[in-house]
Amino acid sequence: MANIALLIAGGSGARMHQNIPKQFLTVNERPVIVYTLEAFQNHPEIDEIAVVCIEDWESVLWAYANQFNITKLKNVFSGGKNGQDSIRNGVYGLRDVGYDDKDIVLIHDAIRPMISADIISDCIVTTKKHGCAITVIPCAEAMMQTEDGEVSIGSYPRDNLKRTQTPQAFFLGDICDLHKRALEAGITNSVASCTLKIEMGEPVYFSAGSEKNIKLTTVEDIDIFKALLVAKRSDWLK
Ligand SMILES: C[C@](O)(CO)[C@H](O)COP(=O)(O)O
């Protein structure tokens, strides 16, 4: 049974307002996606890596993999028109190239470059135990409900809420089957694998994430990423 990392890099990163896709932005002399690839390359339990890549960037990705010695990268699949499409392309692609239904696939946002070895390990352990693992962190802020973004008359109890991250892991056969059934049920634009599973009426199990497992969505996040890189480097020097 293999553990495969499937990085989702199919989006254009419109909220970052840059002229290249955010997964390919260079931060401290390394493209964002290379940090993410290296995290999985260096994890002893990850056997192989695949990427769902935005159109026209595939050759750049292979060139970076070569330059930064990402030897576990074996397959690159095409992105889709939204996240659900891209993930489906990736998991169907893995099945088509011959991975086994019992292999574990860890679906991860390419723009979460601070993913740690502990998060990857816990995700694998939880998937073996429960059949899926959604990386989450507790909700530290008070949560308000709103219809118009201006005013609220309701709040959610934060202790009953989790903030989802990636990786989100499944057995390959199960996640392929989920995507097939979702399409048959008319679901075409679910935000993430965990929401797709919930929309199909199935439970999800949690594994441990971290506030440091940041998603680079806006330019502000790049500053936080740079600060986290400095903190990580000073940890190594201790
Ligand atoms: C999958 C995810 O990272 C979970 O928090 C998130 O849903 C991705 O959202 P995006 O719209 O692809 O940025």
The ligand as an ORCA input file, in Angstrom:
! r2SCAN-3c Opt
* xyz 0 1
  C      -9.151     22.963      0.940
  C      -9.065     24.180      1.820
  O      -7.718     24.579      1.970
  C      -9.581     23.822      3.190
  O      -9.436     24.863      4.058
  C      -9.827     25.318      1.232
  O     -11.165     25.003      1.169
  C      -9.327     25.703     -0.147
  O     -10.003     26.825     -0.619
  P      -9.629     27.556     -1.988
  O     -10.887     28.211     -2.405
  O      -9.146     26.514     -2.933
  O      -8.577     28.565     -1.687
*
